[in-house]
């Protein structure tokens, strides 16, 4: 049916996987042929020099000179940045048949890939215009309003831009993370913690800190240029049926006016409605969030439990990947890029590495209260209220193996201090995984952002 639609001459636009299926096949599903509209194969990114998935804002650099001959062209600009999130891509060569369909190319560290195609009435992008802010909306508008038909390249047309001329333009993402909970009056508000305590001091009344309404504040951050928005629900809402959870409506409202990726965290686990009859597996919970407007789900405490199970099964000689965890199930159905692991660690100071009971230890430049020169990072659950016998490295490496696509790295010791990030924690975690890491907790001035990027090579 899709080939017949294309043959009819009606306009077609594909996005992300919608572009990949137009090629001959993909390493993601080797036995399944693509539509074969364009020559080429979709390949997995090489992880040696970079994080995978390719996740963030990058340029889409137009490679054809003769596109100017068309009466209308897609609104893709070398100067704009677009949101990419993918582990597989079509390599850009700038040669052969690519001259007839490649519209733009993008460099991700050491590899250059096709980022949009345009041939006749078919236009498709590897990036997500619907999540690319004003630039993406302009592109969608050009597809809707213009007659985008690309003429066949002539024999005298110029060559494609060479792959080595495609420059690196990936930006470090700035993500607005909003802690959302119900206050004492039952209103849903954005709050701010001080080492995870979200209440004002007793002399100020002891109320939950109220920074504003979730959707209003998210829209403000979007208008100010935030690359992504994360809603972290820190209220359980266990007295409500899941379909009545306020966060679903928050996502619906936010997605109407915010055109960057939205993440939702909190409550992504197996649950049962108060009536005791309706059971919600975690993968269904995630599905409801996605259908309400989320692009990613963040998993906290359940990720720690899943990692503990992973290592226990390994120790027992069993296959550690058995598709029983929320991470595995959500990643299998929606892709690993949709699963974020939220890590809430705290420092445990020790006098010597052998005191860590087998945990991963670092020598710290910031000694403990009794002059301890070493520490390990203990994972916590239940909003930081309970420590576990699991360290951060154990957690993130297990979760990457289970299918997680990104790490949101908090730090209880730094939360609310405005003293800067825990660079030792971030550097150590960044070195342990090949998926993107988001640095969180501790920033108090602009210099802290540049410091963490320059010293840890973190992605966001």
C-alpha distance (Angstrom), angle and dihedral (degrees) to the residues before:
residue distance angle dihedral
X1 . . .
X2 3.80 . .
X3 3.80 92.9 .
X4 3.80 89.3 49.1
X5 3.79 89.9 50.4
X6 3.81 90.9 52.3
X7 3.80 91.1 47.0
X8 3.81 89.3 54.1
X9 3.81 89.7 67.0
X10 3.78 95.0 -121.3
X11 3.82 114.7 140.6
X12 3.81 117.9 -94.0
X13 3.80 128.2 -169.5
X14 3.79 123.6 -172.0
X15 3.80 127.1 -169.5
X16 3.82 127.3 -156.3
X17 3.83 105.3 -43.3
X18 3.81 84.7 16.7
X19 3.80 87.0 67.7
X20 3.80 95.5 41.2
X21 3.82 94.0 56.3
X22 3.80 89.4 60.4
X23 3.83 89.4 70.5
X24 3.81 129.2 76.8
X25 3.79 98.2 -94.8
X26 3.80 147.3 -40.1
X27 3.79 137.1 -120.6
X28 3.80 86.2 -135.5
X29 3.83 89.9 70.6
X30 3.81 105.1 14.0
X31 3.79 95.6 178.1
X32 3.81 94.5 52.8
X33 3.82 117.1 81.2
X34 3.78 120.6 -139.3
X35 3.78 124.4 -131.3
X36 3.78 91.3 -91.7
X37 3.80 94.5 -139.8
X38 3.81 88.1 135.5
X39 3.79 130.7 30.8
X40 3.79 115.8 -111.5
X41 3.78 143.4 64.7
X42 3.81 132.3 -105.4
X43 3.82 110.8 -120.8
X44 3.81 135.9 -169.1
X45 3.81 115.0 -104.9
X46 3.80 116.8 -107.1
X47 3.84 107.8 -109.8
X48 3.81 97.7 -160.8
X49 3.80 97.4 97.2
X50 3.79 104.4 18.9
X51 3.77 148.8 31.0
X52 3.78 118.9 -88.2
X53 3.03 128.0 -120.8
X54 3.79 97.3 54.0
X55 3.78 94.5 -128.3
X56 3.79 125.9 173.7
X57 3.78 145.7 38.4
X58 3.79 117.9 -34.1
X59 3.79 139.0 156.2
X60 3.80 126.0 -94.7
X61 3.80 104.0 -150.5
X62 3.79 116.0 -158.0
X63 3.81 110.3 -125.9
X64 3.83 102.7 -172.7
X65 3.78 124.2 82.6
X66 3.79 94.8 -173.0
X67 3.80 92.7 62.1
X68 3.79 86.1 88.0
X69 3.82 86.9 71.6
X70 3.81 91.1 67.6
X71 3.78 117.5 97.6
X72 3.80 89.2 -128.9
X73 3.80 130.8 15.9
X74 3.82 133.1 -166.0
X75 3.78 113.1 -94.7
X76 3.81 96.5 -110.4
X77 3.79 114.3 142.1
X78 3.80 129.8 -169.9
X79 3.79 87.9 -141.8
X80 3.81 95.6 56.6
X81 3.80 128.4 80.1
X82 3.78 124.3 -135.6
X83 3.79 132.4 -163.6
X84 3.81 115.8 -105.2
X85 3.79 127.7 -175.9
X86 3.81 116.1 166.7
X87 3.79 143.0 115.5
X88 3.81 96.1 -157.6
X89 3.80 129.4 56.0
X90 3.81 144.5 161.8
X91 3.82 111.1 -104.2
X92 3.79 113.9 -120.5
X93 3.80 114.5 -132.8
X94 3.79 102.1 163.5
X95 3.79 88.3 -137.9
X96 3.80 142.4 95.6
X97 3.78 120.0 4.4
X98 3.81 92.4 -5.9
X99 3.80 86.1 84.1
X100 3.78 88.4 72.1
X101 3.80 99.9 53.3
X102 3.83 116.4 10.0
X103 3.79 111.1 105.6
X104 3.81 102.2 172.6
X105 3.78 140.5 5.2
X106 3.80 133.7 -155.6
X107 3.77 133.4 -156.1
X108 3.80 119.2 -138.0
X109 3.81 105.2 -173.5
X110 3.84 103.6 -69.6
X111 3.82 99.3 -0.9
X112 3.80 132.2 71.5
X113 3.79 116.7 -154.4
X114 3.80 139.3 -179.6
X115 3.81 108.2 -93.9
X116 3.82 99.9 177.3
X117 3.79 138.7 9.9
X118 3.77 129.9 -157.3
X119 3.78 125.1 -178.1
X120 3.79 125.0 152.6
X121 3.80 107.3 -46.8
X122 3.84 94.6 -14.4
X123 3.80 121.4 96.9
X124 3.81 124.3 167.6
X125 3.79 139.0 165.2
X126 3.79 134.7 -152.6
X127 3.80 89.0 -151.6
X128 3.81 126.5 66.5
X129 3.82 111.8 -107.2
X130 3.82 90.5 -178.5
X131 3.82 87.8 62.6
X132 3.81 97.1 39.0
X133 3.79 100.4 88.3
X134 3.81 119.9 -134.6
X135 3.82 94.1 -13.9
X136 3.78 91.6 54.3
X137 3.79 93.2 46.5
X138 3.81 89.6 51.8
X139 3.80 89.6 53.4
X140 3.79 92.8 49.3
X141 3.80 89.9 48.2
X142 3.81 91.1 52.7
X143 3.81 90.4 52.5
X144 3.81 92.7 48.5
X145 3.80 98.4 43.6
X146 3.82 104.8 32.1
X147 3.78 131.0 66.2
X148 3.81 95.9 -119.0
X149 3.78 103.6 -166.0
X150 3.78 114.8 147.8
X151 3.80 115.6 -148.5
X152 3.78 117.1 -131.7
X153 3.80 112.3 -93.6
X154 3.80 113.1 -99.7
X155 3.78 125.4 -128.1
X156 3.80 89.6 -108.8
X157 3.79 95.6 49.3
X158 3.77 117.3 123.4
X159 3.79 124.9 -101.7
X160 3.79 124.0 -92.1
X161 3.77 118.3 -94.9
X162 3.81 107.9 -88.1
X163 3.80 117.2 -107.1
X164 3.80 91.6 -121.5
X165 3.81 88.7 58.0
X166 3.81 92.5 60.5
X167 3.79 103.5 99.4
X168 3.79 129.4 -147.9
X169 3.81 112.2 -102.1
X170 3.81 105.7 159.2
X171 3.80 111.6 142.2
X172 3.79 130.3 -151.0
X173 3.80 108.0 -109.5
X174 3.79 123.3 -122.2
X175 3.80 108.8 -151.7
X176 3.79 124.3 -166.9
X177 3.83 106.9 -144.1
X178 3.79 112.7 -163.4
X179 3.81 119.4 -165.0
X180 3.80 104.9 -147.5
X181 3.79 126.8 -165.9
X182 3.78 142.4 142.2
X183 3.78 114.4 -93.8
X184 3.81 124.9 -141.5
X185 3.82 90.2 -83.6
X186 3.81 91.8 54.5
X187 3.82 95.3 -108.6
X188 3.79 119.3 137.4
X189 3.83 108.3 -119.4
X190 3.78 141.1 166.5
X191 3.79 109.8 -113.9
X192 3.80 137.9 -177.4
X193 3.78 127.2 -134.3
X194 3.77 131.4 -143.5
X195 3.80 102.1 -152.2
X196 3.81 85.4 -25.0
X197 3.83 95.4 -49.7
X198 3.83 106.1 123.3
X199 3.80 98.0 -178.2
X200 3.76 128.2 96.6
X201 3.80 117.6 -116.8
X202 3.81 117.1 -84.6
X203 3.81 92.2 -106.1
X204 3.82 87.5 59.2
X205 3.77 92.7 50.1
X206 3.80 101.2 -90.8
X207 3.80 93.5 -107.8
X208 3.79 124.8 148.6
X209 3.82 108.3 -87.5
X210 3.79 108.0 -104.7
X211 3.80 117.0 -155.0
X212 3.81 95.3 165.9
X213 3.79 143.8 -78.8
X214 3.83 115.9 -39.2
X215 3.81 99.8 -124.2
X216 3.81 94.6 40.5
X217 3.78 92.3 50.4
X218 3.80 93.0 44.2
X219 3.81 90.7 51.9
X220 3.79 90.0 50.4
X221 3.81 91.7 52.6
X222 3.82 90.2 46.9
X223 3.81 90.8 52.0
X224 3.82 89.3 48.6
X225 3.81 91.1 55.4
X226 3.82 107.9 -93.3
X227 3.80 110.6 166.5
X228 3.80 94.1 -147.3
X229 3.80 139.1 3.5
X230 3.81 124.1 -139.7
X231 3.80 122.7 -167.0
X232 3.81 109.4 -160.2
X233 3.79 109.2 -167.1
X234 3.80 109.4 -150.6
X235 3.83 95.6 175.2
X236 3.80 117.9 83.3
X237 3.87 99.8 -147.0
X238 3.81 87.0 -161.8
X239 3.80 91.6 153.0
X240 3.82 90.5 66.7
X241 3.81 131.9 73.3
X242 3.80 106.8 -105.8
X243 3.81 93.5 -114.9
X244 3.82 87.8 59.8
X245 3.82 93.8 52.5
X246 3.83 106.8 131.8
X247 3.81 92.0 -135.5
X248 3.80 90.6 70.1
X249 3.79 90.2 60.7
X250 3.81 90.9 43.9
X251 3.81 88.5 57.8
X252 3.81 93.3 45.9
X253 3.78 92.3 52.2
X254 3.81 95.0 42.2
X255 3.81 94.3 50.0
X256 3.81 91.0 56.9
X257 3.80 92.9 67.6
X258 3.81 107.4 13.9
X259 3.80 115.3 79.4
X260 3.78 102.4 -174.3
X261 3.83 127.6 84.7
X262 3.81 116.8 -66.6
X263 3.80 123.5 -152.6
X264 3.80 124.9 -165.9
X265 3.79 123.0 -161.2
X266 3.78 133.8 -178.8
X267 3.78 128.6 60.1
X268 3.81 96.7 30.1
X269 3.78 93.9 142.3
X270 3.79 140.7 92.9
X271 3.80 107.2 -65.4
X272 3.79 142.3 172.6
X273 3.81 125.8 -141.8
X274 3.82 116.7 -117.3
X275 3.81 90.7 -102.7
X276 3.80 87.8 65.6
X277 3.79 91.9 -130.7
X278 3.80 108.2 86.5
X279 3.81 112.6 68.8
X280 3.79 118.5 -164.5
X281 3.81 115.2 -160.0
X282 3.81 111.6 -150.8
X283 3.80 92.1 -110.8
X284 3.83 89.6 57.7
X285 3.79 91.0 47.3
X286 3.81 88.4 53.4
X287 3.80 90.5 47.3
X288 3.80 91.9 55.5
X289 3.79 90.0 50.4
X290 3.81 91.4 50.2
X291 3.78 92.6 48.6
X292 3.81 88.9 50.6
X293 3.81 92.2 56.0
X294 3.81 108.8 -80.5
X295 3.79 120.4 133.1
X296 3.81 96.6 -168.9
X297 3.78 138.3 19.4
X298 3.78 123.8 -143.3
X299 3.81 119.5 -142.8
X300 3.81 120.5 -161.8
X301 3.80 124.4 161.4
X302 3.80 94.4 17.1
X303 3.80 89.2 56.0
X304 3.82 89.3 59.2
X305 3.79 91.1 50.6
X306 3.81 90.3 47.4
X307 3.82 91.2 51.0
X308 3.79 91.4 49.6
X309 3.78 89.7 51.8
X310 3.81 90.5 47.2
X311 3.82 93.0 55.5
X312 3.81 93.4 41.9
X313 3.79 91.8 53.6
X314 3.81 89.9 48.6
X315 3.80 90.6 50.9
X316 3.81 89.8 50.2
X317 3.80 91.7 52.2
X318 3.81 93.3 -110.8
X319 3.79 128.8 133.0
X320 3.84 102.9 -90.6
X321 3.81 94.0 -154.7
X322 3.79 109.4 67.6
X323 3.85 100.6 144.0
X324 3.81 91.3 -114.2
X325 3.82 99.1 116.9
X326 3.79 128.0 83.8
X327 3.80 89.7 -121.2
X328 3.80 92.8 57.3
X329 3.78 95.4 43.0
X330 3.81 96.2 47.4
X331 3.81 92.9 43.9
X332 3.81 91.4 49.3
X333 3.80 93.6 50.8
X334 3.82 101.5 35.7
X335 3.81 105.0 18.3
X336 3.79 131.3 -97.8
X337 3.81 91.2 -90.3
X338 3.82 87.3 70.6
X339 3.84 94.2 60.7
X340 3.81 121.1 80.6
X341 3.80 121.8 -179.3
X342 3.80 113.8 -144.6
X343 3.82 110.1 -153.0
X344 3.82 121.2 -161.2
X345 3.82 106.9 -173.7
X346 3.78 135.0 164.8
X347 3.78 131.7 -162.5
X348 3.80 120.7 -101.1
X349 3.79 109.8 -165.0
X350 3.80 120.1 -146.8
X351 3.79 136.0 176.4
X352 3.81 96.3 -130.6
X353 3.82 137.7 8.0
X354 3.80 92.2 -109.2
X355 3.81 88.4 63.8
X356 3.80 91.1 67.4
X357 3.82 96.4 79.5
X358 3.81 92.2 -125.7
X359 3.79 97.4 -45.1
X360 3.79 123.6 137.9
X361 3.81 107.9 -91.3
X362 3.79 133.7 -162.7
X363 3.79 129.2 -164.0
X364 3.78 103.4 -123.5
X365 3.79 130.9 -146.3
X366 3.82 87.7 -149.5
X367 3.82 108.7 65.3
X368 3.77 121.6 -147.1
X369 3.81 126.5 -106.6
X370 3.80 91.3 -82.0
X371 3.80 95.7 41.0
X372 3.82 95.6 -91.0
X373 3.82 111.3 170.6
X374 3.81 97.4 -161.2
X375 3.79 137.3 54.9
X376 3.78 143.0 171.6
X377 3.78 127.3 -152.9
X378 3.79 114.8 -117.0
X379 3.81 118.5 -153.7
X380 3.79 116.8 -132.0
X381 3.80 134.3 -160.0
X382 3.81 136.5 -161.6
X383 3.79 94.1 46.9
X384 3.79 93.9 -47.8
X385 3.80 94.5 -53.5
X386 3.81 96.0 114.2
X387 3.80 128.5 45.5
X388 3.80 120.8 -148.2
X389 3.79 133.8 -154.1
X390 3.80 89.3 -111.3
X391 3.79 127.6 99.9
X392 3.79 127.7 -145.7
X393 3.80 94.9 -106.0
X394 3.79 91.2 52.7
X395 3.79 89.7 49.5
X396 3.80 100.3 47.6
X397 3.81 96.7 42.4
X398 3.81 91.5 48.9
X399 3.80 92.5 47.0
X400 3.81 92.2 49.1
X401 3.81 88.5 53.0
X402 3.82 90.3 48.2
X403 3.82 91.0 55.3
X404 3.81 108.8 -90.1
X405 3.80 115.6 152.5
X406 3.80 102.9 -161.8
X407 3.82 142.4 19.3
X408 3.82 122.6 -136.9
X409 3.81 100.4 -160.7
X410 3.79 115.1 -159.6
X411 3.80 126.8 173.3
X412 3.81 122.7 -148.7
X413 3.81 92.4 -158.5
X414 3.80 91.3 57.0
X415 3.81 100.7 36.7
X416 3.81 111.2 123.9
X417 3.82 94.4 -5.9
X418 3.84 97.2 108.5
X419 3.81 86.0 -148.7
X420 3.80 97.5 120.4
X421 3.79 135.1 -91.8
X422 3.79 125.1 -54.5
X423 3.79 93.8 -106.1
X424 3.80 93.7 -177.8
X425 3.80 91.9 56.8
X426 3.80 93.1 45.0
X427 3.82 95.5 46.9
X428 3.79 91.9 47.7
X429 3.80 93.0 48.7
X430 3.79 93.3 44.5
X431 3.80 89.8 55.5
X432 3.81 92.1 50.9
X433 3.82 100.0 59.0
X434 3.80 140.1 41.1
X435 3.82 95.3 -146.3
X436 3.83 123.4 88.8
X437 3.81 119.6 -80.6
X438 3.83 125.4 -149.7
X439 3.80 114.9 -153.2
X440 3.79 114.2 -140.7
X441 3.83 140.1 168.0
X442 3.79 127.9 47.6
X443 3.81 107.7 39.8
X444 3.78 112.7 139.9
X445 3.80 105.4 157.5
X446 3.84 138.1 21.4
X447 3.81 92.4 -99.4
X448 3.79 89.9 65.3
X449 3.82 90.3 62.9
X450 3.81 94.6 52.3
X451 3.80 90.2 43.6
X452 3.80 95.0 55.5
X453 3.81 93.0 45.7
X454 3.80 95.0 47.8
X455 3.80 96.3 43.7
X456 3.82 101.6 39.2
X457 3.85 106.2 24.4
X458 3.80 88.1 -132.6
X459 3.81 116.5 172.8
X460 3.82 98.8 -135.3
